[in-house]
Amino acid sequence: MPATIRDVARASGVHISTVSRTFSAPHLVNPETRGRVLACAEDLGYRPNRAARALITGRTHNIGLIIADIANPFFPPLIKAAEGQARHRDYHVFVADTNEDPAAEEELVHALAKQVDGVLLCSPRMSNGLIEQVSREVPVVVINRQVTGLPCVMMDVGQGARAAIEHLLGLGHRRLALLGGPRGSWTNQQMRRAAGAAARSGGAELTVLGPNPPTETGGGELATRVRDSGVTAVLAYNDLMAIGLIEGLDQLGIRVPQDVSVVGVDDIALSRLTRPKLTTVATPTAAAGRTAVDMLLQHDSDPRPRGGGRAAAVGDRRTTAQVMLQTELVIRDSTGPVPGRSRPGSVPDGPGPHRLADPGGPTVTTGGVVAS
């Protein structure tokens, strides 16, 4: 028969209420007493009833993580990191997939609101107004999107897009394309703004093709348009689109990087396994997951409900911090000099990227650019 809270109280020589506080509000229990109770609980194999504890504390110790597409390899490292960080804080994570549908996203937030202590919205497709509205129902941290007045963890894809365009300019490319992602995507807006500014600064022409589904199929379907546009280099919204584009170009007899250079974004595992290996902007997805969990929980030390729903219960203690995490350009084999230039000694800004390090060899950091 499983050990009960009474068994722990009897074994540790304290009242049942002290055992309860040890698990629900440990900061209110004398450290020596707390240690004795926890040791007895461990010896007896006692595990507190989370549902019962939630009735007392107003805390479920559950977090909702809502993502745009679980099939996208961008998300699993973030999910894994968030779950690990939450588990370290004695929280569980419920993961839900919206399939890029803003209506499903809103519905999921409402469904989870009463079952979790907060929600992490990753790459949300809802409007800012709707996100602000649901944040009044349940505490929210937004990942990969900026919403004024709400805590956000962002990855600096604008800086990454600039680095990618400058890399292509350094290889002599002057006719560039940007493959856009989903309509309404914050990442898409940041990339378009930064890539356009970098291209103009370098005297290059940037053709924007989009919006598009952020998938391998979405990239492959753009191969003909890329060929017909006459561009010599492409920056894609993400690695999946870049990989799909390379496959589509190959079917048209167009070689990468000899005829067209291709850059992706995210640095998913597949980008290192394709042929050619993909030049990409690495995004700190795992760090974003850990940071978002910490932001959601950092003001959650007082478990007492204050009425007015969960959002109201922690409303005056929630952070509105906005964190920007840096990205890196990782140079591999899918980019090269503009057609007509030979590799050795022909690039205006010095040695070409493929001579910084052998593909698959040790990573070398060079002024914010990584070659691997």
C-alpha positions, 0 to 999 in steps of 0.5 A, a space after each residue: 500500500 502506498 505511503 500516505 502523508 500521515 505515514 510521513 508525519 508519524 515517521 518524521 515526528 511532525 504534524 500533517 500540515 508541516 509535511 504538506 507545507 514542506 511540499 507546497 511551500 518549502 520556504 515556510 518550513 525550518 530547513 532542519 525540519 524540511 530535511 527530516 520530512 524529505 528524508 522520511 518521504 524518500 525512505 517511505 517512497 511517498 509522492 505528494 498528490 499533485 491534484 490535491 496539492 493544487 486544490 490547496 495551493 492554486 498551483 498545478 505545477 504544469 506548464 503548457 507549451 504550444 508550438 506551430 508544427 511538431 513535425 518541424 525539426 526546429 521544435 524538438 530541441 526547444 521542447 526537450 530543453 523546456 521539459 528538462 528545465 521545468 522538471 528541474 523546477 518540479 514542473 511538468 510540460 504539456 505539449 500541444 501542436 497547432 499545425 500552423 493554425 491560429 484558430 487552433 492555437 487560441 482554442 488550445 490556450 483556452 483549453 489549457 488555461 485551467 490545467 496549467 500555471 502558465 503557457 509558453 507560446 512558441 512561434 505563435 500565429 495568432 495576432 498580437 491582440 489575441 495573444 494579449 487577450 489570452 494572457 489575461 486568462 493565463 500567464 504567457 511567455 512568447 517565444 520567437 515573437 515580440 509582443 509589447 508588454 508581454 515577456 518574450 524570448 526572441 532569437 535575433 534572426 534579423 542579425 542572422 539574415 544580415 550576416 547571411 546576406 553579407 556572406 553572399 555579397 562577399 562571394 560576389 552575388 548581387 542578384 539575391 532572393 529571399 524565400 519568405 515563410 508564413 504570412 504574419 510570421 514575426 521571424 519572416 518580418 525580421 528577416 525581410 527587413 534585415 535582408 533588404 537593408 543589407 542587400 541595399 547597403 551592398 548594392 544588390 537586388 533582393 527578390 522576395 518570394 512569398 509568403 510560403 509554407 515553411 516546409 520542405 515541399 514549400 521550398 521545392 515548389 519554388 525551384 522553378 521561380 528561383 530559376 526563372 528569376 535569374 538570382 544566383 543566391 537564395 536565403 530561405 526562411 528555414 532549413 526545411 525550405 532550403 533543403 526542399 529548394 536544393 532538391 527542386 533545383 537538382 531536378 531542374 539540373 541546377 547545381 548548388 552551389 556552382 549555379 545557385 548558392 543557398 542559405 537556410 535558417 535554424 541549423 537543424 540536424 538534417 542541415 549537416 546531413 544533406 549534400 551539399 551540407 547546408 550553410 545556415 543561420 544557427 538559432 539557439 532553440 534549446 536556450 530559448 526553451 530554458 529561458 522561457 521556462 525560467 521567465 514563466 516561473 521566476 516570480 512563482 515563489 508565492 503559491 497563494 491564490 489571490 482570486 480572479 483566475 490564474 492570470 490575476 493570481 500572478 499578474 502583479 508578479 509576472 515579468 515583462 522582460 524581453 530577451 534577445 538571443 544571438 544567432 550565428 552564421 554557420 558556413 558549409 558547402 551550399 554557398 560559393 562564389 557567384 557563377 563565373 568566378 573561380 574559388 581560389 583568390 576570387 572573393 573580394 573580402 579574402 579567403 572563401 568560406 570553405 577554406 576556414 575549416 574542412 566540412 565536418 571538421 572542428 568548428 572555427 569561430 571567426 568574427 561571429 561566423 562559424 565554419 563547420 
